[in-house]
Amino acid sequence: MNYLVEHAMSLYVYCTDFLINLANIMNISYYEVNFFVFCLLYPMLLLGSIAFYIVQKRRLRNIKNKTLVTALGTIELLENGK
């Protein structure tokens, strides 16, 4: 268990150091970088991945139903070129 705690602490230190260095490179404060990452970037990625999942799930369902939904409308797929 101590092994996991040590690795978690080293990961935390690495991430904090990365954000501090990023703040220094961008000439802004650590708190501003922290805000951009955890209040803007992370929620956008989370919502984007949920939207991507929903779109892919609909596409898979449409393929299973042999219907192709495009930007121009719905196309029924024919079996064996009929």
N, CA, C and O atoms as CSV, one atom per row, in Angstrom:
chain,resi,resn,atom,element,x,y,z
A,1,MET,N,N,0.819,-1.188,0.000
A,1,MET,CA,C,0.000,0.000,0.000
A,1,MET,C,C,0.867,1.259,0.000
A,1,MET,O,O,0.535,2.251,-0.649
A,2,ASN,N,N,1.967,1.209,0.724
A,2,ASN,CA,C,2.886,2.330,0.773
A,2,ASN,C,C,3.451,2.633,-0.617
A,2,ASN,O,O,3.728,3.785,-0.950
A,3,TYR,N,N,3.614,1.588,-1.413
A,3,TYR,CA,C,4.114,1.716,-2.785
A,3,TYR,C,C,3.172,2.585,-3.618
A,3,TYR,O,O,3.627,3.446,-4.372
A,4,LEU,N,N,1.859,2.362,-3.487
A,4,LEU,CA,C,0.876,3.147,-4.236
A,4,LEU,C,C,0.856,4.601,-3.788
A,4,LEU,O,O,0.724,5.506,-4.612
A,5,VAL,N,N,0.984,4.825,-2.506
A,5,VAL,CA,C,0.985,6.193,-1.983
A,5,VAL,C,C,2.201,6.954,-2.507
A,5,VAL,O,O,2.092,8.123,-2.877
A,6,GLU,N,N,3.348,6.300,-2.539
A,6,GLU,CA,C,4.558,6.945,-3.056
A,6,GLU,C,C,4.407,7.300,-4.529
A,6,GLU,O,O,4.809,8.384,-4.952
A,7,HIS,N,N,3.834,6.401,-5.305
A,7,HIS,CA,C,3.645,6.686,-6.739
A,7,HIS,C,C,2.599,7.777,-6.957
A,7,HIS,O,O,2.751,8.605,-7.855
A,8,ALA,N,N,1.548,7.786,-6.151
A,8,ALA,CA,C,0.541,8.839,-6.260
A,8,ALA,C,C,1.150,10.198,-5.920
A,8,ALA,O,O,0.870,11.193,-6.589
A,9,MET,N,N,1.967,10.236,-4.898
A,9,MET,CA,C,2.622,11.497,-4.526
A,9,MET,C,C,3.579,11.972,-5.609
A,9,MET,O,O,3.628,13.163,-5.916
A,10,SER,N,N,4.342,11.048,-6.190
A,10,SER,CA,C,5.283,11.441,-7.247
A,10,SER,C,C,4.532,11.918,-8.488
A,10,SER,O,O,4.986,12.839,-9.168
A,11,LEU,N,N,3.384,11.301,-8.789
A,11,LEU,CA,C,2.569,11.749,-9.916
A,11,LEU,C,C,2.015,13.142,-9.649
A,11,LEU,O,O,2.006,13.989,-10.542
A,12,TYR,N,N,1.554,13.385,-8.426
A,12,TYR,CA,C,1.045,14.706,-8.050
A,12,TYR,C,C,2.141,15.766,-8.182
A,12,TYR,O,O,1.904,16.848,-8.720
A,13,VAL,N,N,3.333,15.453,-7.691
A,13,VAL,CA,C,4.447,16.396,-7.766
A,13,VAL,C,C,4.810,16.680,-9.218
A,13,VAL,O,O,5.071,17.827,-9.580
A,14,TYR,N,N,4.829,15.629,-10.061
A,14,TYR,CA,C,5.145,15.807,-11.475
A,14,TYR,C,C,4.114,16.702,-12.156
A,14,TYR,O,O,4.480,17.618,-12.893
A,15,CYS,N,N,2.821,16.444,-11.915
A,15,CYS,CA,C,1.768,17.244,-12.552
A,15,CYS,C,C,1.795,18.694,-12.078
A,15,CYS,O,O,1.611,19.615,-12.874
A,16,THR,N,N,2.021,18.894,-10.793
A,16,THR,CA,C,2.106,20.250,-10.262
A,16,THR,C,C,3.301,20.985,-10.861
A,16,THR,O,O,3.193,22.153,-11.234
A,17,ASP,N,N,4.428,20.308,-10.951
A,17,ASP,CA,C,5.619,20.901,-11.551
A,17,ASP,C,C,5.377,21.248,-13.017
A,17,ASP,O,O,5.827,22.287,-13.500
A,18,PHE,N,N,4.658,20.364,-13.724
A,18,PHE,CA,C,4.337,20.629,-15.127
A,18,PHE,C,C,3.485,21.882,-15.254
A,18,PHE,O,O,3.745,22.718,-16.119
A,19,LEU,N,N,2.468,22.027,-14.402
A,19,LEU,CA,C,1.613,23.214,-14.467
A,19,LEU,C,C,2.374,24.487,-14.104
A,19,LEU,O,O,2.141,25.540,-14.697
A,20,ILE,N,N,3.276,24.396,-13.139
A,20,ILE,CA,C,4.087,25.558,-12.775
A,20,ILE,C,C,4.991,25.954,-13.936
A,20,ILE,O,O,5.103,27.138,-14.254
A,21,ASN,N,N,5.633,24.987,-14.568
A,21,ASN,CA,C,6.484,25.285,-15.723
A,21,ASN,C,C,5.674,25.845,-16.882
A,21,ASN,O,O,6.123,26.766,-17.564
A,22,LEU,N,N,4.485,25.296,-17.112
A,22,LEU,CA,C,3.614,25.808,-18.167
A,22,LEU,C,C,3.208,27.248,-17.882
A,22,LEU,O,O,3.150,28.071,-18.795
A,23,ALA,N,N,2.929,27.552,-16.623
A,23,ALA,CA,C,2.580,28.919,-16.237
A,23,ALA,C,C,3.754,29.862,-16.476
A,23,ALA,O,O,3.565,30.985,-16.943
A,24,ASN,N,N,4.955,29.411,-16.159
A,24,ASN,CA,C,6.135,30.253,-16.382
A,24,ASN,C,C,6.375,30.488,-17.864
A,24,ASN,O,O,6.732,31.595,-18.267
A,25,ILE,N,N,6.183,29.459,-18.678
A,25,ILE,CA,C,6.379,29.604,-20.128
A,25,ILE,C,C,5.356,30.560,-20.716
A,25,ILE,O,O,5.691,31.381,-21.570
A,26,MET,N,N,4.105,30.460,-20.265
A,26,MET,CA,C,3.028,31.296,-20.799
A,26,MET,C,C,2.949,32.653,-20.114
A,26,MET,O,O,2.131,33.493,-20.489
A,27,ASN,N,N,3.791,32.870,-19.115
A,27,ASN,CA,C,3.859,34.130,-18.379
A,27,ASN,C,C,2.522,34.471,-17.708
A,27,ASN,O,O,2.086,35.623,-17.720
A,28,ILE,N,N,1.886,33.460,-17.129
A,28,ILE,CA,C,0.681,33.649,-16.338
A,28,ILE,C,C,0.867,32.910,-15.020
A,28,ILE,O,O,1.861,32.208,-14.833
A,29,SER,N,N,-0.074,33.065,-14.119
A,29,SER,CA,C,0.089,32.447,-12.803
A,29,SER,C,C,-0.299,30.970,-12.837
A,29,SER,O,O,-0.986,30.506,-13.747
A,30,TYR,N,N,0.159,30.253,-11.825
A,30,TYR,CA,C,-0.176,28.838,-11.673
A,30,TYR,C,C,-1.686,28.656,-11.528
A,30,TYR,O,O,-2.246,27.691,-12.047
A,31,TYR,N,N,-2.340,29.568,-10.833
A,31,TYR,CA,C,-3.775,29.471,-10.601
A,31,TYR,C,C,-4.558,29.642,-11.898
A,31,TYR,O,O,-5.594,29.006,-12.090
A,32,GLU,N,N,-4.064,30.499,-12.783
A,32,GLU,CA,C,-4.727,30.672,-14.076
A,32,GLU,C,C,-4.593,29.412,-14.938
A,32,GLU,O,O,-5.556,28.995,-15.581
A,33,VAL,N,N,-3.420,28.815,-14.952
A,33,VAL,CA,C,-3.234,27.571,-15.697
A,33,VAL,C,C,-4.108,26.485,-15.103
A,33,VAL,O,O,-4.735,25.718,-15.835
A,34,ASN,N,N,-4.154,26.415,-13.794
A,34,ASN,CA,C,-4.988,25.437,-13.110
A,34,ASN,C,C,-6.461,25.637,-13.484
A,34,ASN,O,O,-7.181,24.666,-13.714
A,35,PHE,N,N,-6.904,26.890,-13.545
A,35,PHE,CA,C,-8.275,27.189,-13.944
A,35,PHE,C,C,-8.536,26.727,-15.370
A,35,PHE,O,O,-9.550,26.079,-15.632
A,36,PHE,N,N,-7.637,27.051,-16.298
A,36,PHE,CA,C,-7.832,26.655,-17.694
A,36,PHE,C,C,-7.901,25.137,-17.840
A,36,PHE,O,O,-8.732,24.618,-18.586
A,37,VAL,N,N,-7.041,24.441,-17.137
A,37,VAL,CA,C,-6.992,22.982,-17.275
A,37,VAL,C,C,-8.208,22.333,-16.635
A,37,VAL,O,O,-8.878,21.521,-17.274
A,38,PHE,N,N,-8.507,22.674,-15.387
A,38,PHE,CA,C,-9.521,21.935,-14.643
A,38,PHE,C,C,-10.926,22.529,-14.723
A,38,PHE,O,O,-11.897,21.827,-14.440
A,39,CYS,N,N,-11.060,23.795,-15.097
A,39,CYS,CA,C,-12.397,24.403,-15.188
A,39,CYS,C,C,-12.854,24.600,-16.624
A,39,CYS,O,O,-14.051,24.751,-16.870
A,40,LEU,N,N,-11.931,24.601,-17.573
A,40,LEU,CA,C,-12.312,24.788,-18.974
A,40,LEU,C,C,-11.987,23.561,-19.831
A,40,LEU,O,O,-12.872,22.991,-20.468
A,41,LEU,N,N,-10.726,23.164,-19.843
A,41,LEU,CA,C,-10.290,22.099,-20.744
A,41,LEU,C,C,-10.887,20.745,-20.371
A,41,LEU,O,O,-11.432,20.053,-21.231
A,42,TYR,N,N,-10.793,20.364,-19.109
A,42,TYR,CA,C,-11.301,19.056,-18.684
A,42,TYR,C,C,-12.809,18.913,-18.904
A,42,TYR,O,O,-13.232,17.893,-19.449
A,43,PRO,N,N,-13.644,19.884,-18.508
A,43,PRO,CA,C,-15.081,19.730,-18.779
A,43,PRO,C,C,-15.407,19.673,-20.269
A,43,PRO,O,O,-16.304,18.933,-20.674
A,44,MET,N,N,-14.689,20.450,-21.098
A,44,MET,CA,C,-14.931,20.393,-22.542
A,44,MET,C,C,-14.575,19.020,-23.097
A,44,MET,O,O,-15.314,18.477,-23.919
A,45,LEU,N,N,-13.459,18.455,-22.661
A,45,LEU,CA,C,-13.085,17.118,-23.114
A,45,LEU,C,C,-14.076,16.068,-22.631
A,45,LEU,O,O,-14.399,15.133,-23.363
A,46,LEU,N,N,-14.554,16.217,-21.417
A,46,LEU,CA,C,-15.525,15.277,-20.874
A,46,LEU,C,C,-16.834,15.325,-21.662
A,46,LEU,O,O,-17.360,14.282,-22.052
A,47,LEU,N,N,-17.357,16.516,-21.895
A,47,LEU,CA,C,-18.591,16.655,-22.667
A,47,LEU,C,C,-18.396,16.224,-24.114
A,47,LEU,O,O,-19.290,15.631,-24.718
A,48,GLY,N,N,-17.226,16.524,-24.668
A,48,GLY,CA,C,-16.931,16.097,-26.038
A,48,GLY,C,C,-16.877,14.591,-26.165
A,48,GLY,O,O,-17.355,14.036,-27.154
A,49,SER,N,N,-16.301,13.918,-25.177
A,49,SER,CA,C,-16.235,12.462,-25.240
A,49,SER,C,C,-17.610,11.837,-25.067
A,49,SER,O,O,-17.893,10.800,-25.667
A,50,ILE,N,N,-18.464,12.443,-24.266
A,50,ILE,CA,C,-19.831,11.946,-24.123
A,50,ILE,C,C,-20.593,12.131,-25.434
A,50,ILE,O,O,-21.311,11.227,-25.863
A,51,ALA,N,N,-20.446,13.287,-26.071
A,51,ALA,CA,C,-21.101,13.524,-27.362
A,51,ALA,C,C,-20.578,12.563,-28.420
A,51,ALA,O,O,-21.354,12.049,-29.226
A,52,PHE,N,N,-19.283,12.315,-28.430
A,52,PHE,CA,C,-18.687,11.372,-29.380
A,52,PHE,C,C,-19.261,9.972,-29.166
A,52,PHE,O,O,-19.555,9.268,-30.133
A,53,TYR,N,N,-19.420,9.568,-27.915
A,53,TYR,CA,C,-19.998,8.262,-27.600
A,53,TYR,C,C,-21.427,8.156,-28.128
A,53,TYR,O,O,-21.800,7.145,-28.721
A,54,ILE,N,N,-22.228,9.206,-27.910
A,54,ILE,CA,C,-23.620,9.182,-28.357
A,54,ILE,C,C,-23.700,9.099,-29.882
A,54,ILE,O,O,-24.507,8.341,-30.420
A,55,VAL,N,N,-22.871,9.871,-30.577
A,55,VAL,CA,C,-22.864,9.840,-32.042
A,55,VAL,C,C,-22.454,8.461,-32.542
A,55,VAL,O,O,-23.080,7.926,-33.457
A,56,GLN,N,N,-21.425,7.887,-31.963
A,56,GLN,CA,C,-20.963,6.572,-32.407
A,56,GLN,C,C,-22.004,5.495,-32.100
A,56,GLN,O,O,-22.182,4.566,-32.887
A,57,LYS,N,N,-22.686,5.613,-30.974
A,57,LYS,CA,C,-23.727,4.647,-30.621
A,57,LYS,C,C,-24.867,4.715,-31.628
A,57,LYS,O,O,-25.378,3.678,-32.052
A,58,ARG,N,N,-25.272,5.925,-32.017
A,58,ARG,CA,C,-26.322,6.074,-33.033
A,58,ARG,C,C,-25.880,5.522,-34.375
A,58,ARG,O,O,-26.661,4.866,-35.063
A,59,ARG,N,N,-24.641,5.778,-34.753
A,59,ARG,CA,C,-24.136,5.250,-36.023
A,59,ARG,C,C,-24.135,3.726,-36.028
A,59,ARG,O,O,-24.521,3.104,-37.018
A,60,LEU,N,N,-23.707,3.135,-34.937
A,60,LEU,CA,C,-23.694,1.675,-34.847
A,60,LEU,C,C,-25.113,1.111,-34.903
A,60,LEU,O,O,-25.361,0.107,-35.571
A,61,ARG,N,N,-26.037,1.756,-34.206
A,61,ARG,CA,C,-27.431,1.302,-34.247
A,61,ARG,C,C,-27.998,1.410,-35.659
A,61,ARG,O,O,-28.741,0.535,-36.102
A,62,ASN,N,N,-27.645,2.487,-36.365
A,62,ASN,CA,C,-28.121,2.660,-37.732
A,62,ASN,C,C,-27.503,1.634,-38.674
A,62,ASN,O,O,-28.166,1.166,-39.600
A,63,ILE,N,N,-26.254,1.285,-38.449
A,63,ILE,CA,C,-25.621,0.252,-39.272
A,63,ILE,C,C,-26.294,-1.087,-39.014
A,63,ILE,O,O,-26.522,-1.855,-39.948
A,64,LYS,N,N,-26.610,-1.373,-37.768
A,64,LYS,CA,C,-27.300,-2.625,-37.446
A,64,LYS,C,C,-28.684,-2.666,-38.078
A,64,LYS,O,O,-29.163,-3.734,-38.458
A,65,ASN,N,N,-29.327,-1.507,-38.192
A,65,ASN,CA,C,-30.639,-1.434,-38.830
A,65,ASN,C,C,-30.524,-1.284,-40.339
A,65,ASN,O,O,-31.538,-1.162,-41.026
A,66,LYS,N,N,-29.301,-1.292,-40.865
A,66,LYS,CA,C,-29.015,-1.138,-42.288
A,66,LYS,C,C,-29.562,0.171,-42.843
A,66,LYS,O,O,-30.105,0.222,-43.947
A,67,THR,N,N,-29.407,1.211,-42.060
A,67,THR,CA,C,-29.799,2.545,-42.472
A,67,THR,C,C,-28.610,3.470,-42.258
A,67,THR,O,O,-27.986,3.456,-41.197
A,68,LEU,N,N,-28.305,4.260,-43.254
A,68,LEU,CA,C,-27.183,5.182,-43.172
A,68,LEU,C,C,-27.736,6.592,-43.062
A,68,LEU,O,O,-28.472,7.044,-43.939
A,69,VAL,N,N,-27.387,7.287,-41.991
A,69,VAL,CA,C,-27.836,8.652,-41.789
A,69,VAL,C,C,-26.696,9.570,-42.189
A,69,VAL,O,O,-25.597,9.486,-41.641
A,70,THR,N,N,-26.963,10.449,-43.150
A,70,THR,CA,C,-25.961,11.407,-43.611
A,70,THR,C,C,-26.465,12.814,-43.355
A,70,THR,O,O,-27.563,13.012,-42.836
A,71,ALA,N,N,-25.643,13.793,-43.727
A,71,ALA,CA,C,-26.046,15.184,-43.552
A,71,ALA,C,C,-27.196,15.545,-44.487
A,71,ALA,O,O,-27.957,16.472,-44.211
A,72,LEU,N,N,-27.324,14.810,-45.595
A,72,LEU,CA,C,-28.371,15.109,-46.572
A,72,LEU,C,C,-29.651,14.325,-46.335
A,72,LEU,O,O,-30.674,14.617,-46.955
A,73,GLY,N,N,-29.616,13.349,-45.464
A,73,GLY,CA,C,-30.824,12.580,-45.196
A,73,GLY,C,C,-30.499,11.142,-44.855
A,73,GLY,O,O,-29.362,10.800,-44.531
A,74,THR,N,N,-31.527,10.303,-44.936
A,74,THR,CA,C,-31.400,8.894,-44.583
A,74,THR,C,C,-31.384,8.055,-45.855
A,74,THR,O,O,-32.169,8.298,-46.772
A,75,ILE,N,N,-30.501,7.078,-45.910
A,75,ILE,CA,C,-30.365,6.200,-47.064
A,75,ILE,C,C,-30.537,4.763,-46.576
A,75,ILE,O,O,-29.866,4.331,-45.639
A,76,GLU,N,N,-31.437,4.035,-47.218
A,76,GLU,CA,C,-31.604,2.622,-46.895
A,76,GLU,C,C,-30.522,1.840,-47.636
A,76,GLU,O,O,-30.355,2.004,-48.845
A,77,LEU,N,N,-29.792,0.995,-46.920
A,77,LEU,CA,C,-28.780,0.186,-47.555
A,77,LEU,C,C,-29.419,-1.093,-48.064
A,77,LEU,O,O,-30.200,-1.738,-47.364
A,78,LEU,N,N,-29.074,-1.450,-49.298
A,78,LEU,CA,C,-29.657,-2.630,-49.923
A,78,LEU,C,C,-28.716,-3.804,-49.742
A,78,LEU,O,O,-27.496,-3.642,-49.763
A,79,GLU,N,N,-29.283,-4.981,-49.565
A,79,GLU,CA,C,-28.475,-6.174,-49.431
A,79,GLU,C,C,-28.149,-6.735,-50.807
A,79,GLU,O,O,-29.017,-6.765,-51.679
A,80,ASN,N,N,-26.923,-7.178,-51.016
A,80,ASN,CA,C,-26.451,-7.808,-52.245
A,80,ASN,C,C,-26.692,-6.956,-53.493
A,80,ASN,O,O,-26.918,-7.499,-54.574
A,81,GLY,N,N,-26.646,-5.654,-53.356
A,81,GLY,CA,C,-26.748,-4.757,-54.504
A,81,GLY,C,C,-28.133,-4.688,-55.113
A,81,GLY,O,O,-28.260,-4.209,-56.240
A,82,LYS,N,N,-29.184,-5.138,-54.434
A,82,LYS,CA,C,-30.548,-5.128,-54.965
A,82,LYS,C,C,-31.138,-3.737,-54.894
A,82,LYS,O,O,-32.283,-3.531,-55.297
